[in-house]
Amino acid sequence: MSKIRKPKLAALILILAIILSGCSFEGNESAGSSGQAAQGNAAGTKIDKERSEIKIGFSIKNQNAPYFVAMMNAAKSYAEELGIKLITADAQGDMTKQINDVNDMLVQGIDLLLLDPADPDGLVPATKSASSKGVPVVIVDSTISEKADYVTTIQSNNMENGVKVGEWVAAQFGSKEIKAAIISGEQGNPAGLERRQGVIRGIIEAQLRNRGDSKIEIVAQGWGNWATEGGLSAMEDILVAHPDINLLITEMTAWRSARARRLSKPARKTKF
């Protein structure tokens, strides 16, 4: 699997969203006319407008981590380059706020909605509202209920990525027993669930394949709420209760820096 830098990912999201929703630019380059992807439930709507008249709404669940900030900034930059108006909103992790944000975008007459749902079930009505107004929805980064109306989902394969990480971890530990703790995003989040399940699956399968048994004990799980400081707080609580862990599994890249700050303190002697 090739790696895509996060800013480029945001640009690709805009391109693919335009293509998959069936938008085209009258008098400009056509961005595509295909309308429906296999996993989506809503048909695309062809939009014949001048490029400068196209409005895309981008509702992101939060911007409390570098990944989300980079994705939003890159989307803004690329929309400007294309000459498309991008209307953005940060839900700050609040499902009700995100629903209101989407409704505001629909009032402003958006032609396409990019949605990073704060809740997989709670945002279903927002997708149906958009669809009823002829606005195609593309789900970005997170997962949403199959009951939602959307064209497609653009995201990484969280399970497969997790498996690859788990296989690497197993190779690093060799015959040594693993005593692990997990810092997760938020309860009920499908993306986080897939990531940690993938890592655990990768570790166990690699150990069974390489040595015929599996030695991993998960002694704690903390919740960081997808925020850097939340991850740091969860890490500190875990280390107080379980100072002898030798592996930390996290569901967000930024938590590695939180871990590093915590582990840099002189009192911490156990090696990870």
N, C-alpha and C positions, 0 to 999 in steps of 0.2 A: 504493500500500500504506500503510495507516494505521500510525502508530507506537504501540506499547504500552509504557508505562513498565515497567521490570523487576519491581518489586514487584507490579504488577497482573498481569503475566504469570504469576507463581507462583500467584496466586489463580485465574486462569483455568485453569491446569493442574489444580488440584484439582477445580474444577467439571467440566471436560471429562473428566477421568479417571473421576470418579464416574459421569458420564452414559454414557461409552463402555464402561465395564466392566459396566454393567447393575445397579449398586447402587441400592437404594431404601431409604427409611427408613419403617418401619412406624409409623403413628401420627403421622408428620411429613410435610412436603412431599416429594413424590416428586422425586428428582433425575434420573429418566430410566429407561428400560427397554430402550433399544436396546443390542445386544450386540456387534456386530462392525463394524469399519471395513475398507475395501477393502484397505489395505496390511498389515493384521495377519494373523497365522496362527492365533490362539487365540480361541475363542469366549468371550464374556463369561459370567459367572455371576451370576445374580440373587441378591442378598443381602437378606433381609428381617430387619432388625434395627432396634432403636431407635438413633437417631442417636448417642447417647453410647456405644453398644457397638461402633460401627464403628472398626476399626483400619486405618490406612493406613501402609504402610512407604515411606519415601522414602530411597533409597540414591543418594547423589551421588558422583561420581568424585573430586572434591576441592573444597576451599573456599579455595584459595590466590589467589583473585582477587575483586575486589569484586562482579562479576556473580553468582558462585556464592553468595557470602555473602548478597547481597540476595535472591536467589531462595529460599534456604533460610529466611531470617528471615521473609520474607513468607508462605511456606507455613505456617510454624509459627503465625504470627499469624492467618491465615485459618482454619486448622484449629481453633484455639481459639475463634474467632468462631462457627464452625459447630457446635462442641461435639463434634468428632471427635477421636479420639486419633491423633496422628501420631507414629510411631516413626521417628527419623532416624539416619542413619549417614554419616560422611565416610570414603570409601575412601582418601583421601590419595594418590590416583594409583596405588594398589596393587591390581592385578586380584585377587590371591589374597585380600586383605583384603575386597574388595567381595563376593566369592563367599561368604566366611564371614559377612559382614554380612547378606547376603540369607538365608542359612540360619538365622541367629539370629532374623531377623524372622519367618520361616515357623514356627519353633518357638514364637514368641510369639503365633501365631494371627492374623496380619494377614489382612484381607479383600481388600486391593488392594495391588499393588506398583508404585510409581513408580520407575523405574530410569534413571539417567544413566550408561550403561555406560563403564567405563574402557577397555574393549577390545571391539571389535565382534564378535570371534569367541570370546574367552575367557569372555564372560558368557552365551553361548548355553545352556550346561547349567543355569545358574541360572534362566533363564526357563522351561526345560522342567521343572525341579523345582517351581517355583511353579505352573505350569499343571497338573502332575500332582496337586497338592493342591487344585485348584479355585480358585487365586488368580490372577485376571487381572493381566496385566502391561501397563503403559503406559510406553513409552520416552520419555524427556524430554531435550530439547536435543541429545543426540548421536545417532549412527546405530548400528544393530546389524545383524548378518548376517540375511539373509532366512531362514536356518535356525532362527532363534529363534522361540519361541512368545510372541506378544504381540498385544494388541488393536489398538493404533494407536501412532503416533509423534506427539508434540507438539513442534514445533521450527520455527524460522524457515527460510525458503527461502535457504539459504546461497549457492547458486549465483546466484540472481536478485539477491540483495542485493549480491553481489560484482560482478556485471555493472553494476549502477547506480553503484557506487563507481568502477569502471573508466571508465565513460563520463564521470563528473564529472572524474576525473583527466585524461583526454584533453583535455577542454575547457579545463582550467587550463593545460596545457602548450602547447596550440596547435601551432605548427610546431616547437617545441623538442624535441630528442631526449631521450628518457628513459633515464637510467641508474639502474637500480633494484636494491634488495636486499630480501629477504623474511625476516621472522622468523615461523617456523611454530610450531605447538603441539608435536606429537610425531609421530614418523614412523608412518605407517600410519593416522592418525586421519582418518576420512572427512569429518567436518565441516570440518576445517582444509583438506583437499584441495579441497573444493568452494568454500570461500571464496577461496583464492588463484587457483584456476582461473577463477572468476567474474570477479575483478578483471582478470586478464590478458586474458581474453576480451573484457571490456568495453572495455579500452584499445585493443586491436588492432582490434576491429570499429568502434569510434568513429573511430579514425584512418583506417581504410580508407574509411569512409563520408564523412568530412569532407575528406580530402585525397588519397585514392587510394593511399596507401602507409602503412607502419607503421614507426615508429622507436622501439623499446624494447629495451634490453639489460638482462638480469638477470645481475648479476655475482656474487651471493652469496646463500646461504640459511643462516640460523641457526635454532637450535631452542631455544625458551624453556620448553618443557615446561609450558605453560599457567600459568606463575608470573611475577609481576611482576619479581622479581629475576632470573629466568632470561632474561626478555626484555631486561633491562638489560645483562646480561653478554654476550648474543649481539650486542646493538647495539654495545657497545664493541669486540668482536672484529672486527665488520664494518667499523667506521670506521677501525680500524688498518690493515686490509688494503685498504680501498677508500674513501679519504677524499673522493673526488670524486663519490660518488653524489648524486643529486638527488631520489630518491623512495624512501621506505621503505614497504613493504607488510607489514602485520601482520595476524594472525588473531585478535587479542584486543584489546578496547578498552583495557584497563589498560596495555598496552604503549605507548600514546601518551604516558602520563606518564613512563614510563621513557625514552622517546626525548627528551622535553622536558628532563628532568634532564640527560641526557648532552649534548644539543646546547646547553645553556645555559652550558657551560664556555667560557671565553674562547678556548681553543685552537681551537675549532671555528668555521670561517669560511664554509664552504660553506652556501648557503641551500637549504632544502628547500621 
